[in-house]
Amino acid sequence: MDVLLQVFIKIVVAVTLGFILRKAKVIDSHMQKGLSDILLLAILPFSILSSANYEKTPEVEEGMLVVLAAAMIYYIVTLVVMRLISKKLPYEEKEKRVFVTMVTFANTGFVGFPVVSALYGDQGLLMAVVFNLTYNLFMYTYGIYLLSGKTGSLKNILLNPVNIASVAAIAIFISPFRFSSYVEGPIDLIAAMTVPLSMIIIGSNLAAMPFTKVISDLKSYFISFIRLVVLPGLMLLGMYLAMKGFDITPMAASVAVLMCALPCGSMNVILSEKYDCAPEFAARSTVLSMLLCMGTLPLFVFACEKLL
């Protein structure tokens, strides 16, 4: 438990620093976008590649398959159920579409990778990479279709730097090839920036949103409740029952749960702005879920440790 406490103290400190820097105008909107681009286009891919240098073991390979199966079931079932629920909600049509994507697609890369890496190291990160590949498959196809009415481009999926690094990392992991110390050192150096930079950006994002509008939006609370409590709770129950009947490692089960316990993905906001699909609603929901996640995510980490 001491290790978990140390991890979350580091996260809170980094988020607070980002919040202060934005309030002090050291970080502005242009700088935040630049930092986000650096993180997504360069640092996260290096972090993913760094995880591939881990020694191959049957446990990790099996864990990756377990997480893949859990992710496929999660996205298919959640998209179908949430689309049906959205049709019954008293929301505007565009808000209904945003509701489905906000609830379904969490911040698996931007927040999930750093958290899983900090908690479970390279083994856990490799499993998270598999979950994120599934996220991208559904987000850039059905997710874009919901928000725009058009199907996503296969080119966007194939040429996404995180996807390229993910496929490369899996290929390297299952091969006998490993980076030499001369290559591993620079990769690890850049990868080490993932957690602090991502948390600083999150803190900056929180500081930029009008607080009263965020905490007064009841629709966003409903989204956050499903995203942060219901879905990870169901995944936790599913993994708990699956471990009774199958040989599933606690780490694989925990990674699957925690990848479902993350705040709404920032890509939802970017795409809703691009396709003019209730972008302010998406932004409020994302920020509120990030705030509430500070309380719910540690609870699920603790639950995974005790139950799985």
C-alpha positions as CSV (number, residue, x, y, z in Angstrom):
1,M,0.0,0.0,0.0
2,D,3.0,2.3,0.6
3,V,4.0,2.0,-3.0
4,L,0.5,3.0,-4.2
5,L,0.4,5.9,-1.8
6,Q,3.8,7.1,-3.2
7,V,2.5,6.9,-6.8
8,F,-0.6,8.9,-6.1
9,I,1.3,11.5,-4.1
10,K,3.6,12.0,-7.1
11,I,0.5,12.3,-9.4
12,V,-1.2,14.8,-7.1
13,V,2.0,17.0,-6.9
14,A,2.4,17.0,-10.7
15,V,-1.2,17.8,-11.3
16,T,-1.1,20.6,-8.7
17,L,2.1,22.0,-10.4
18,G,0.3,22.1,-13.8
19,F,-2.7,23.8,-12.2
20,I,-0.5,26.5,-10.6
21,L,1.5,27.1,-13.8
22,R,-1.7,27.7,-15.7
23,K,-3.1,30.0,-13.1
24,A,0.2,31.9,-13.1
25,K,0.0,32.2,-16.9
26,V,3.3,30.3,-17.3
27,I,1.4,27.8,-19.4
28,D,-1.2,29.2,-21.8
29,S,-3.5,27.5,-24.3
30,H,-1.0,27.4,-27.1
31,M,1.8,26.0,-24.8
32,Q,-0.6,23.4,-23.5
33,K,-1.5,22.3,-27.0
34,G,2.2,22.1,-27.8
35,L,3.0,20.1,-24.7
36,S,0.1,17.7,-25.5
37,D,1.4,17.2,-29.0
38,I,4.9,16.5,-27.7
39,L,3.5,14.0,-25.3
40,L,1.2,12.2,-27.8
41,L,3.5,12.3,-30.8
42,A,6.9,11.6,-29.2
43,I,7.1,10.8,-25.5
44,L,4.2,8.3,-25.2
45,P,5.6,6.3,-28.2
46,F,9.0,6.2,-26.5
47,S,7.4,5.0,-23.3
48,I,5.6,2.2,-25.2
49,L,8.8,1.2,-26.9
50,S,10.6,1.2,-23.6
51,S,8.2,-1.4,-22.2
52,A,9.1,-3.8,-25.1
53,N,12.6,-4.4,-23.8
54,Y,11.1,-6.4,-20.9
55,E,12.1,-10.1,-20.8
56,K,9.4,-12.2,-22.5
57,T,7.5,-14.5,-20.1
58,P,4.5,-16.7,-20.6
59,E,2.7,-14.8,-17.8
60,V,2.9,-11.5,-19.7
61,E,2.0,-13.0,-23.0
62,E,-1.1,-14.6,-21.5
63,G,-1.9,-11.4,-19.7
64,M,-1.9,-9.5,-23.0
65,L,-4.3,-12.0,-24.5
66,V,-6.6,-11.7,-21.4
67,V,-6.6,-7.9,-21.6
68,L,-7.3,-8.0,-25.4
69,A,-10.3,-10.3,-24.8
70,A,-11.6,-8.1,-21.9
71,A,-11.2,-4.9,-24.1
72,M,-13.0,-6.4,-27.0
73,I,-15.9,-7.5,-24.9
74,Y,-15.9,-4.1,-23.0
75,Y,-16.1,-1.9,-26.2
76,I,-18.7,-4.0,-28.0
77,V,-21.1,-4.4,-25.1
78,T,-20.6,-0.8,-23.8
79,L,-21.2,0.8,-27.2
80,V,-24.4,-1.2,-27.8
81,V,-25.8,-0.7,-24.3
82,M,-24.9,3.0,-24.1
83,R,-26.4,3.7,-27.5
84,L,-29.7,2.2,-26.4
85,I,-29.6,4.2,-23.1
86,S,-28.8,7.4,-24.9
87,K,-32.0,7.1,-27.0
88,K,-34.0,7.3,-23.7
89,L,-32.2,10.3,-22.3
90,P,-33.8,13.8,-22.4
91,Y,-30.8,15.3,-24.1
92,E,-30.3,17.0,-27.4
93,E,-29.4,14.7,-30.3
94,K,-25.7,15.9,-30.4
95,E,-25.5,15.5,-26.6
96,K,-26.8,11.9,-26.9
97,R,-23.9,11.1,-29.3
98,V,-21.4,12.7,-27.0
99,F,-22.8,10.8,-24.1
100,V,-22.0,7.5,-25.8
101,T,-18.4,8.3,-26.7
102,M,-17.7,10.1,-23.3
103,V,-18.9,7.1,-21.3
104,T,-17.3,4.5,-23.5
105,F,-13.9,6.0,-24.4
106,A,-11.7,6.7,-21.4
107,N,-8.3,8.4,-21.4
108,T,-6.4,5.1,-21.9
109,G,-3.2,6.6,-23.4
110,F,-2.8,10.1,-21.8
111,V,-3.7,9.0,-18.3
112,G,-3.9,5.2,-18.4
113,F,-0.3,4.5,-19.7
114,P,1.4,6.7,-17.0
115,V,-0.8,5.3,-14.2
116,V,-0.4,1.6,-15.2
117,S,3.3,2.1,-15.8
118,A,3.8,3.7,-12.4
119,L,1.9,0.9,-10.7
120,Y,2.9,-2.2,-12.6
121,G,6.0,-1.3,-14.6
122,D,6.8,-2.5,-18.1
123,Q,4.7,-5.7,-17.8
124,G,1.6,-3.8,-17.0
125,L,2.3,-1.2,-19.7
126,L,2.5,-3.9,-22.4
127,M,-0.9,-5.1,-21.3
128,A,-2.2,-1.5,-21.4
129,V,-0.8,-1.1,-24.9
130,V,-3.1,-3.9,-26.1
131,F,-6.1,-2.4,-24.4
132,N,-5.3,1.0,-26.1
133,L,-5.0,-0.6,-29.5
134,T,-8.6,-1.8,-29.1
135,Y,-9.6,1.6,-28.0
136,N,-8.2,3.2,-31.2
137,L,-9.9,0.6,-33.4
138,F,-13.3,1.5,-32.0
139,M,-12.7,5.2,-31.4
140,Y,-11.5,6.0,-35.0
141,T,-14.3,4.0,-36.6
142,Y,-17.6,3.9,-34.7
143,G,-16.6,6.8,-32.4
144,I,-16.0,9.1,-35.3
145,Y,-19.2,7.8,-37.0
146,L,-21.2,8.8,-34.0
147,L,-19.8,12.3,-33.7
148,S,-19.6,13.1,-37.4
149,G,-22.0,10.8,-39.2
150,K,-19.1,9.6,-41.2
151,T,-16.7,6.6,-40.8
152,G,-13.2,7.3,-39.7
153,S,-10.2,7.1,-41.9
154,L,-8.1,3.9,-41.9
155,K,-5.1,6.1,-42.5
156,N,-5.7,7.8,-39.1
157,I,-5.6,4.5,-37.4
158,L,-2.5,3.1,-39.2
159,L,-0.4,6.3,-39.0
160,N,-1.2,7.3,-35.4
161,P,2.2,7.4,-33.6
162,V,0.9,5.7,-30.5
163,N,-0.5,2.8,-32.7
164,I,2.7,2.5,-34.6
165,A,4.7,2.3,-31.4
166,S,2.2,-0.1,-29.9
167,V,2.5,-2.5,-32.8
168,A,6.3,-2.2,-32.9
169,A,6.5,-2.8,-29.1
170,I,4.4,-6.0,-29.4
171,A,6.5,-7.2,-32.3
172,I,9.7,-6.6,-30.4
173,F,8.4,-8.2,-27.3
174,I,7.4,-11.5,-29.0
175,S,10.7,-11.5,-31.0
176,P,14.1,-12.4,-29.6
177,F,15.4,-8.9,-30.4
178,R,16.1,-6.5,-27.6
179,F,17.5,-3.0,-27.5
180,S,21.2,-2.6,-26.6
181,S,22.1,-0.5,-23.6
182,Y,23.2,2.3,-26.0
183,V,19.7,2.4,-27.4
184,E,17.8,1.6,-24.3
185,G,19.3,4.4,-22.3
186,P,18.0,7.3,-24.5
187,I,14.6,5.6,-24.9
188,D,14.2,5.3,-21.1
189,L,15.3,8.9,-20.6
190,I,12.6,10.2,-22.8
191,A,10.0,7.7,-21.6
192,A,10.6,8.9,-18.0
193,M,9.0,12.2,-18.9
194,T,5.6,10.5,-19.5
195,V,4.1,10.6,-16.0
196,P,5.2,14.1,-14.9
197,L,4.4,15.8,-18.2
198,S,1.0,14.2,-18.6
199,M,0.0,15.1,-15.1
200,I,1.2,18.7,-15.5
201,I,-1.0,19.0,-18.7
202,I,-4.0,17.6,-16.8
203,G,-3.5,20.1,-14.1
204,S,-3.3,22.9,-16.6
205,N,-6.5,21.7,-18.3
206,L,-8.3,21.7,-15.0
207,A,-7.2,25.3,-14.3
208,A,-8.5,26.5,-17.7
209,M,-12.1,25.4,-17.2
210,P,-14.6,27.7,-15.4
211,F,-15.1,25.8,-12.1
212,T,-18.7,26.8,-11.5
213,K,-19.9,25.6,-14.9
214,V,-18.1,22.3,-14.4
215,I,-19.5,21.4,-11.0
216,S,-23.0,22.6,-11.8
217,D,-23.6,20.3,-14.9
218,L,-25.8,17.4,-13.7
219,K,-25.4,15.7,-17.1
220,S,-21.6,15.5,-16.6
221,Y,-22.1,14.0,-13.2
222,F,-24.2,11.2,-14.7
223,I,-21.5,10.6,-17.3
224,S,-18.8,10.6,-14.7
225,F,-20.8,8.1,-12.5
226,I,-21.1,5.6,-15.3
227,R,-17.5,6.2,-16.5
228,L,-15.7,6.1,-13.1
229,V,-17.9,3.8,-11.0
230,V,-20.3,1.6,-13.0
231,L,-18.1,0.4,-15.8
232,P,-14.9,-0.3,-13.8
233,G,-17.2,-1.9,-11.1
234,L,-18.6,-4.3,-13.7
235,M,-15.1,-5.0,-15.1
236,L,-13.9,-5.7,-11.5
237,L,-16.8,-8.1,-11.0
238,G,-16.1,-9.7,-14.3
239,M,-12.4,-10.2,-13.7
240,Y,-13.1,-11.5,-10.1
241,L,-15.5,-14.1,-11.5
242,A,-13.2,-15.0,-14.4
243,M,-10.2,-15.6,-12.1
244,K,-12.4,-18.2,-10.3
245,G,-12.7,-20.3,-13.5
246,F,-9.6,-19.4,-15.6
247,D,-5.9,-19.0,-15.0
248,I,-5.7,-15.2,-15.0
249,T,-3.0,-13.3,-13.3
250,P,-3.9,-10.6,-10.8
251,M,-1.9,-8.1,-12.9
252,A,-3.7,-8.7,-16.1
253,A,-7.1,-8.5,-14.3
254,S,-6.1,-5.3,-12.5
255,V,-4.9,-3.6,-15.7
256,A,-8.2,-4.4,-17.4
257,V,-10.1,-2.9,-14.5
258,L,-7.9,0.2,-14.2
259,M,-8.1,0.9,-18.0
260,C,-11.9,1.1,-17.5
261,A,-11.6,3.3,-14.4
262,L,-10.0,6.3,-16.1
263,P,-11.6,9.7,-16.8
264,C,-13.3,10.6,-20.1
265,G,-10.8,10.7,-23.0
266,S,-9.6,14.1,-24.2
267,M,-9.9,12.8,-27.8
268,N,-13.7,13.0,-27.3
269,V,-13.3,16.8,-26.9
270,I,-11.0,17.2,-29.9
271,L,-13.3,15.2,-32.2
272,S,-16.5,16.9,-30.9
273,E,-14.9,20.3,-31.6
274,K,-13.8,19.1,-35.1
275,Y,-17.3,17.9,-36.0
276,D,-19.3,20.5,-34.0
277,C,-21.0,17.9,-31.8
278,A,-21.7,19.6,-28.4
279,P,-18.0,20.4,-27.7
280,E,-18.6,22.5,-24.6
281,F,-20.7,19.6,-23.1
282,A,-17.8,17.2,-23.9
283,A,-15.2,19.6,-22.3
284,R,-17.2,20.0,-19.1
285,S,-17.7,16.2,-18.8
286,T,-14.0,15.5,-19.4
287,V,-12.8,18.0,-16.8
288,L,-15.4,16.9,-14.2
289,S,-14.4,13.3,-14.7
290,M,-10.8,14.2,-14.2
291,L,-11.5,15.9,-11.0
292,L,-13.7,13.0,-9.6
293,C,-11.2,10.5,-10.9
294,M,-8.7,11.7,-8.2
295,G,-11.0,10.1,-5.7
296,T,-12.4,7.0,-7.5
297,L,-9.2,5.7,-9.2
298,P,-7.3,5.1,-5.9
299,L,-10.4,3.2,-4.6
300,F,-10.3,0.8,-7.6
301,V,-6.5,0.4,-7.3
302,F,-7.1,-0.6,-3.7
303,A,-10.0,-2.9,-4.7
304,C,-7.8,-4.6,-7.3
305,E,-5.1,-5.2,-4.7
306,K,-7.5,-6.8,-2.2
307,L,-9.9,-8.7,-4.5
308,L,-7.8,-9.8,-7.5
